[in-house]
């Protein structure tokens, strides 16, 4: 006859495994992090995250930088464009793209 501890072991193991899976799934994606830090367009962050061409990413960064330079200080637009710059720069580094 199984002891109470032996009968509970599979249940404890399953509970522990579910906890690990749930904790791992709860991590924020980079897009979620940019959205919470900077705001802006989720679609823009997702597009940047999906880019694989270094020249296109650099153009994205340059466009965001130009828009950031003319955005009103403290405005939502200034924050959003800073986020797009950060996302593009992070993706450039992730892909080991040369910087000009």
DSSP file (Angstrom, degrees, kcal/mol; ACC not computed):
  #  RESIDUE AA STRUCTURE BP1 BP2  ACC     N-H-->O    O-->H-N    N-H-->O    O-->H-N    TCO  KAPPA ALPHA  PHI   PSI    X-CA   Y-CA   Z-CA
    1    1 A X              0   0    0      0, 0.0     2,-0.2     0, 0.0     0, 0.0   0.000 360.0 360.0 360.0 136.4    0.0    0.0    0.0
    2    2 A X        -     0   0    0      1,-0.1     2,-0.1     2,-0.1     0, 0.0  -0.501 360.0-123.8 -76.3 139.3    1.3    3.5   -0.9
    3    3 A X     >  -     0   0    0     -2,-0.2     4,-1.8     1,-0.1     5,-0.2  -0.342  27.5-106.6 -73.2 164.0    2.0    5.9    1.8
    4    4 A X  H  > S+     0   0    0      1,-0.2     4,-1.5     2,-0.2     5,-0.1   0.859 120.9  54.4 -60.3 -35.8    0.3    9.3    1.7
    5    5 A X  H  > S+     0   0    0      1,-0.2     4,-1.3     2,-0.2    -1,-0.2   0.912 106.8  49.7 -66.0 -42.8    3.6   10.9    0.7
    6    6 A X  H  > S+     0   0    0      1,-0.2     4,-0.6     2,-0.2    -1,-0.2   0.853 110.2  51.1 -65.6 -34.4    4.1    8.6   -2.2
    7    7 A X  H  < S+     0   0    0     -4,-1.8     4,-0.5     1,-0.2    -1,-0.2   0.815 111.9  47.4 -72.1 -29.6    0.5    9.3   -3.5
    8    8 A X  H  X S+     0   0    0     -4,-1.5     4,-2.7    -5,-0.2     5,-0.2   0.699  91.3  82.0 -83.8 -19.8    1.1   13.1   -3.2
    9    9 A X  H  X S+     0   0    0     -4,-1.3     4,-2.6     1,-0.2     5,-0.2   0.895  91.6  47.4 -56.7 -46.3    4.4   13.1   -5.0
   10   10 A X  H  X S+     0   0    0     -4,-0.6     4,-2.4     1,-0.2    -1,-0.2   0.903 113.6  49.5 -63.0 -36.8    3.0   13.0   -8.6
   11   11 A X  H  > S+     0   0    0     -4,-0.5     4,-2.5     2,-0.2    -2,-0.2   0.909 111.8  47.7 -66.4 -41.6    0.6   15.8   -7.6
   12   12 A X  H  X S+     0   0    0     -4,-2.7     4,-2.6     2,-0.2    -2,-0.2   0.906 112.1  50.0 -64.9 -40.9    3.4   17.9   -6.1
   13   13 A X  H  X S+     0   0    0     -4,-2.6     4,-2.5    -5,-0.2    -2,-0.2   0.917 111.8  47.7 -63.8 -42.9    5.5   17.3   -9.2
   14   14 A X  H  X S+     0   0    0     -4,-2.4     4,-2.5     2,-0.2    -2,-0.2   0.915 112.1  49.6 -64.1 -43.6    2.7   18.4  -11.5
   15   15 A X  H  X S+     0   0    0     -4,-2.5     4,-2.1     2,-0.2    -2,-0.2   0.918 112.1  48.1 -60.9 -44.4    2.0   21.5   -9.4
   16   16 A X  H  X S+     0   0    0     -4,-2.6     4,-2.1     2,-0.2    -2,-0.2   0.909 111.3  50.4 -63.2 -43.0    5.7   22.4   -9.5
   17   17 A X  H  X S+     0   0    0     -4,-2.5     4,-2.3     1,-0.2    -2,-0.2   0.906 110.6  49.3 -63.5 -42.2    5.9   21.9  -13.3
   18   18 A X  H  X S+     0   0    0     -4,-2.5     4,-2.8     1,-0.2     5,-0.2   0.884 108.9  53.1 -64.3 -38.3    2.8   24.0  -13.9
   19   19 A X  H  X S+     0   0    0     -4,-2.1     4,-2.3     2,-0.2    -1,-0.2   0.911 109.4  48.6 -62.5 -42.5    4.2   26.8  -11.7
   20   20 A X  H  X S+     0   0    0     -4,-2.1     4,-2.2     2,-0.2    -2,-0.2   0.925 113.5  46.7 -63.6 -45.0    7.4   26.8  -13.7
   21   21 A X  H  X S+     0   0    0     -4,-2.3     4,-2.2     1,-0.2    -2,-0.2   0.928 113.5  48.0 -63.8 -45.5    5.5   26.9  -17.0
   22   22 A X  H  X S+     0   0    0     -4,-2.8     4,-1.0     1,-0.2    -1,-0.2   0.889 111.9  49.4 -65.2 -39.0    3.2   29.7  -15.8
   23   23 A X  H  < S+     0   0    0     -4,-2.3     4,-0.4    -5,-0.2     3,-0.3   0.906 111.7  49.1 -65.9 -42.1    6.1   31.7  -14.5
   24   24 A X  H >< S+     0   0    0     -4,-2.2     3,-0.9     1,-0.2    -2,-0.2   0.868 111.0  49.8 -65.2 -37.1    8.0   31.4  -17.8
   25   25 A X  H 3< S+     0   0    0     -4,-2.2    -1,-0.2     1,-0.2    -2,-0.2   0.700 100.3  66.4 -74.5 -19.6    5.0   32.4  -19.8
   26   26 A X  T 3< S+     0   0    0     -4,-1.0    -1,-0.2    -3,-0.3    -2,-0.2   0.570  73.6 114.6 -81.6  -8.0    4.4   35.5  -17.6
   27   27 A X  S <  S-     0   0    0     -3,-0.9     2,-0.2    -4,-0.4    -3,-0.0  -0.337  72.9-112.1 -63.5 142.9    7.6   37.2  -18.8
   28   28 A X        -     0   0    0      1,-0.1     2,-0.1     4,-0.1    -1,-0.1  -0.507  25.9-127.7 -73.4 142.2    7.1   40.4  -20.7
   29   29 A X     >  -     0   0    0     -2,-0.2     4,-2.2     1,-0.1     5,-0.2  -0.463  28.4-106.4 -78.4 162.0    8.1   40.3  -24.4
   30   30 A X  H  > S+     0   0    0      1,-0.2     4,-2.7     2,-0.2     5,-0.2   0.896 123.4  54.9 -56.1 -38.5   10.5   43.0  -25.6
   31   31 A X  H  > S+     0   0    0      1,-0.2     4,-2.6     2,-0.2    -1,-0.2   0.926 107.3  49.4 -61.3 -43.9    7.5   44.6  -27.4
   32   32 A X  H  > S+     0   0    0      1,-0.2     4,-2.4     2,-0.2    -1,-0.2   0.894 110.4  51.3 -61.3 -39.3    5.6   44.7  -24.1
   33   33 A X  H  X S+     0   0    0     -4,-2.2     4,-2.5     2,-0.2     5,-0.2   0.934 110.8  46.8 -64.3 -46.3    8.6   46.3  -22.4
   34   34 A X  H  X>S+     0   0    0     -4,-2.7     4,-3.1     1,-0.2     5,-1.0   0.913 112.1  52.1 -61.3 -41.3    8.9   49.0  -25.0
   35   35 A X  H  X5S+     0   0    0     -4,-2.6     4,-1.0    -5,-0.2    -2,-0.2   0.915 113.9  42.1 -61.9 -43.0    5.1   49.7  -24.8
   36   36 A X  H  <5S+     0   0    0     -4,-2.4    -1,-0.2    -5,-0.2    -2,-0.2   0.847 120.9  42.0 -74.7 -31.9    5.2   50.0  -21.0
   37   37 A X  H  <5S+     0   0    0     -4,-2.5    -2,-0.2    -5,-0.2    -3,-0.2   0.868 136.9   6.5 -80.1 -37.6    8.5   52.1  -21.0
   38   38 A X  H  <5S-     0   0    0     -4,-3.1    -3,-0.2    -5,-0.2    -2,-0.2   0.649  84.4-145.5-121.6 -23.1    7.7   54.4  -24.0
   39   39 A X     << +     0   0    0     -5,-1.0     2,-0.3    -4,-1.0    -1,-0.2  -0.383  45.7 114.6  75.4-166.8    4.2   53.9  -25.2
   40   40 A X  S    S-     0   0    0     -2,-0.1     2,-0.6    -5,-0.1     3,-0.1  -0.741  70.4 -15.2 106.6-153.7    3.5   54.3  -29.0
   41   41 A X     >  -     0   0    0     -2,-0.3     4,-2.0     1,-0.2     5,-0.2  -0.810  39.2-159.3-100.2 119.8    2.4   51.8  -31.6
   42   42 A X  H  > S+     0   0    0     -2,-0.6     4,-2.7     1,-0.2     5,-0.2   0.897  97.5  56.8 -58.9 -40.1    2.6   48.0  -30.8
   43   43 A X  H  > S+     0   0    0      1,-0.2     4,-2.3     2,-0.2    -1,-0.2   0.873 105.5  50.5 -61.5 -37.6    2.5   47.4  -34.6
   44   44 A X  H  > S+     0   0    0      2,-0.2     4,-2.4     1,-0.2    -1,-0.2   0.929 111.6  46.9 -66.8 -44.8    5.6   49.6  -35.0
   45   45 A X  H  X S+     0   0    0     -4,-2.0     4,-2.5     1,-0.2    -2,-0.2   0.908 113.4  49.1 -62.6 -40.9    7.5   47.7  -32.3
   46   46 A X  H  X S+     0   0    0     -4,-2.7     4,-1.6     2,-0.2    -2,-0.2   0.897 110.2  51.2 -65.5 -39.7    6.5   44.4  -33.8
   47   47 A X  H  X S+     0   0    0     -4,-2.3     4,-0.8    -5,-0.2    -2,-0.2   0.924 111.6  47.2 -62.5 -44.1    7.5   45.5  -37.2
   48   48 A X  H >< S+     0   0    0     -4,-2.4     3,-1.0     1,-0.2    -2,-0.2   0.919 110.4  52.7 -62.7 -43.7   11.0   46.5  -35.9
   49   49 A X  H 3< S+     0   0    0     -4,-2.5    -1,-0.2     1,-0.2    -2,-0.2   0.797 110.2  49.0 -62.9 -28.6   11.3   43.2  -34.0
   50   50 A X  H 3< S+     0   0    0     -4,-1.6    -1,-0.2    -5,-0.2    -2,-0.2   0.590  87.0 109.8 -87.1 -11.6   10.6   41.3  -37.2
   51   51 A X    <<  +     0   0    0     -3,-1.0     3,-0.0    -4,-0.8    -3,-0.0  -0.380  34.6 171.3 -69.7 142.1   13.1   43.2  -39.3
   52   52 A X        +     0   0    0     -2,-0.1     2,-0.6     1,-0.0    -1,-0.1   0.425  49.3  94.9-126.7  -5.8   16.2   41.3  -40.4
   53   53 A X     >  -     0   0    0      1,-0.2     4,-2.3    44,-0.0     5,-0.2  -0.814  60.6-153.0 -95.8 120.8   17.8   43.7  -42.9
   54   54 A X  H  > S+     0   0    0     -2,-0.6     4,-2.6     1,-0.2     5,-0.2   0.875  94.4  51.6 -60.9 -40.8   20.4   45.9  -41.3
   55   55 A X  H  > S+     0   0    0      2,-0.2     4,-2.3     1,-0.2    -1,-0.2   0.910 111.1  47.6 -65.0 -41.5   20.0   48.8  -43.8
   56   56 A X  H  > S+     0   0    0      2,-0.2     4,-2.2     1,-0.2    -2,-0.2   0.892 112.5  49.8 -66.4 -39.1   16.2   48.8  -43.3
   57   57 A X  H  X S+     0   0    0     -4,-2.3     4,-2.5     2,-0.2    -2,-0.2   0.905 110.1  49.9 -65.0 -41.3   16.7   48.8  -39.5
   58   58 A X  H  X S+     0   0    0     -4,-2.6     4,-2.8     2,-0.2    -2,-0.2   0.904 110.5  50.4 -63.9 -40.0   19.2   51.6  -39.7
   59   59 A X  H  X S+     0   0    0     -4,-2.3     4,-2.4     2,-0.2    -2,-0.2   0.888 109.5  51.4 -63.9 -38.6   16.7   53.6  -41.9
   60   60 A X  H  X S+     0   0    0     -4,-2.2     4,-2.3     2,-0.2    -2,-0.2   0.919 111.3  47.5 -62.6 -44.3   14.1   52.9  -39.2
   61   61 A X  H  X S+     0   0    0     -4,-2.5     4,-2.7     2,-0.2    -2,-0.2   0.937 112.2  49.1 -62.0 -47.5   16.4   54.2  -36.5
   62   62 A X  H  X S+     0   0    0     -4,-2.8     4,-2.3     1,-0.2    -2,-0.2   0.886 111.3  49.9 -61.9 -39.8   17.3   57.3  -38.6
   63   63 A X  H  X S+     0   0    0     -4,-2.4     4,-2.3     2,-0.2    -1,-0.2   0.925 112.3  46.8 -64.3 -45.3   13.6   58.1  -39.2
   64   64 A X  H  X S+     0   0    0     -4,-2.3     4,-2.4     1,-0.2    -2,-0.2   0.894 112.2  51.2 -63.9 -39.4   12.7   57.7  -35.5
   65   65 A X  H  X S+     0   0    0     -4,-2.7     4,-2.1     2,-0.2    -2,-0.2   0.902 109.8  49.4 -64.7 -41.2   15.7   59.9  -34.6
   66   66 A X  H  X S+     0   0    0     -4,-2.3     4,-0.9     1,-0.2    -2,-0.2   0.915 113.6  45.8 -64.6 -42.6   14.7   62.6  -37.0
   67   67 A X  H  X S+     0   0    0     -4,-2.3     4,-0.7     1,-0.2     3,-0.4   0.866 111.4  53.0 -67.3 -35.9   11.1   62.6  -35.7
   68   68 A X  H >< S+     0   0    0     -4,-2.4     3,-0.6     1,-0.2    -1,-0.2   0.873 102.4  59.3 -65.6 -37.1   12.4   62.6  -32.1
   69   69 A X  H 3< S+     0   0    0     -4,-2.1    -1,-0.2     1,-0.2    -2,-0.2   0.785 112.7  37.8 -64.5 -27.7   14.5   65.7  -32.9
   70   70 A X  H 3< S+     0   0    0     -4,-0.9    -1,-0.2    -3,-0.4    -2,-0.2   0.455  91.6 110.4-104.2  -1.8   11.5   67.7  -33.8
   71   71 A X  S << S-     0   0    0     -4,-0.7     2,-0.2    -3,-0.6     3,-0.1  -0.450  80.8 -99.6 -72.5 146.1    9.1   66.4  -31.2
   72   72 A X    >   -     0   0    0     -2,-0.1     3,-2.3     1,-0.1     6,-0.4  -0.451  46.9 -99.3 -66.2 133.9    8.0   68.7  -28.5
   73   73 A X  T 3  S+     0   0    0      1,-0.3    -1,-0.1    -2,-0.2     3,-0.1  -0.289 107.2  11.9 -56.5 131.8   10.0   68.1  -25.3
   74   74 A X  T 3  S+     0   0    0      1,-0.3    -1,-0.3    -3,-0.1     2,-0.1   0.449  99.0 132.0  81.0   0.7    8.0   66.0  -22.8
   75   75 A X  S <> S-     0   0    0     -3,-2.3     4,-1.7     1,-0.1    -1,-0.3  -0.354  71.9-113.9 -82.2 164.3    5.4   65.1  -25.4
   76   76 A X  H  > S+     0   0    0      1,-0.2     4,-3.1     2,-0.2     5,-0.2   0.902 118.1  57.5 -59.0 -41.0    4.0   61.6  -26.1
   77   77 A X  H  > S+     0   0    0      1,-0.2     4,-2.5     2,-0.2     5,-0.2   0.876 103.5  52.1 -60.4 -38.1    5.6   61.8  -29.6
   78   78 A X  H  > S+     0   0    0     -6,-0.4     4,-1.7     2,-0.2    -1,-0.2   0.922 113.2  44.5 -63.7 -42.6    9.0   62.4  -28.0
   79   79 A X  H  X S+     0   0    0     -4,-1.7     4,-2.0     2,-0.2    -2,-0.2   0.929 113.7  49.6 -66.8 -45.9    8.6   59.3  -25.8
   80   80 A X  H  X S+     0   0    0     -4,-3.1     4,-2.3     1,-0.2    -2,-0.2   0.935 111.9  46.9 -60.6 -47.8    7.3   57.1  -28.7
   81   81 A X  H  X S+     0   0    0     -4,-2.5     4,-2.3     1,-0.2    -1,-0.2   0.856 109.3  54.5 -66.8 -33.1   10.0   58.0  -31.1
   82   82 A X  H  X S+     0   0    0     -4,-1.7     4,-2.4    -5,-0.2    -1,-0.2   0.890 108.7  50.6 -63.1 -38.0   12.6   57.4  -28.3
   83   83 A X  H  X S+     0   0    0     -4,-2.0     4,-2.7     2,-0.2    -2,-0.2   0.905 109.2  49.2 -65.0 -42.4   11.1   54.0  -27.9
   84   84 A X  H  X S+     0   0    0     -4,-2.3     4,-2.5     2,-0.2     5,-0.2   0.889 111.3  50.6 -65.0 -37.9   11.3   53.3  -31.7
   85   85 A X  H  X S+     0   0    0     -4,-2.3     4,-2.8     2,-0.2    -2,-0.2   0.937 111.8  47.3 -62.3 -46.1   14.9   54.4  -31.6
   86   86 A X  H  X S+     0   0    0     -4,-2.4     4,-2.7     1,-0.2    -2,-0.2   0.913 112.8  48.7 -62.1 -43.5   15.6   52.0  -28.7
   87   87 A X  H  X S+     0   0    0     -4,-2.7     4,-2.2     2,-0.2    -1,-0.2   0.919 113.8  45.9 -64.1 -43.6   13.9   49.1  -30.4
   88   88 A X  H  X S+     0   0    0     -4,-2.5     4,-2.6     2,-0.2    -2,-0.2   0.918 113.9  48.6 -65.8 -42.8   15.7   49.7  -33.6
   89   89 A X  H  X S+     0   0    0     -4,-2.8     4,-2.2     2,-0.2    -2,-0.2   0.916 111.7  49.3 -64.3 -42.6   19.0   50.0  -31.9
   90   90 A X  H  X S+     0   0    0     -4,-2.7     4,-2.3    -5,-0.2    -1,-0.2   0.901 112.6  48.0 -62.5 -40.5   18.5   46.9  -29.8
   91   91 A X  H  X S+     0   0    0     -4,-2.2     4,-2.0     2,-0.2    -2,-0.2   0.893 108.8  53.8 -69.0 -39.0   17.5   44.9  -32.9
   92   92 A X  H  <>S+     0   0    0     -4,-2.6     5,-2.8     1,-0.2     4,-0.2   0.919 112.2  44.8 -58.2 -44.3   20.6   46.2  -34.8
   93   93 A X  H ><5S+     0   0    0     -4,-2.2     3,-1.3     3,-0.2    -2,-0.2   0.896 109.4  55.7 -66.7 -40.5   22.8   45.0  -31.9
   94   94 A X  H 3<5S+     0   0    0     -4,-2.3    -1,-0.2     1,-0.3    -2,-0.2   0.860 112.3  42.7 -60.2 -36.3   20.9   41.7  -31.8
   95   95 A X  T 3<5S-     0   0    0     -4,-2.0    -1,-0.3    -5,-0.1    -2,-0.2   0.392 111.3-121.5 -90.6   2.8   21.6   41.1  -35.5
   96   96 A X  T < 5 +     0   0    0     -3,-1.3     2,-0.2    -4,-0.2    -3,-0.2   0.883  49.0 174.3  56.0  42.0   25.3   42.3  -35.1
   97   97 A X      < -     0   0    0     -5,-2.8    -1,-0.2    -6,-0.2     2,-0.2  -0.551  34.8-111.9 -77.4 141.9   24.6   45.0  -37.7
   98   98 A X        -     0   0    0     -2,-0.2     2,-0.4     2,-0.0    -1,-0.1  -0.512  30.5-136.6 -70.4 142.2   27.4   47.5  -38.4
   99   99 A X              0   0    0     -2,-0.2    -1,-0.0     1,-0.1   -45,-0.0  -0.819 360.0 360.0-101.6 141.6   26.6   51.0  -37.3
  100  100 A X              0   0    0     -2,-0.4    -1,-0.1   -42,-0.0    -2,-0.0   0.427 360.0 360.0 -88.7 360.0   27.4   54.0  -39.4
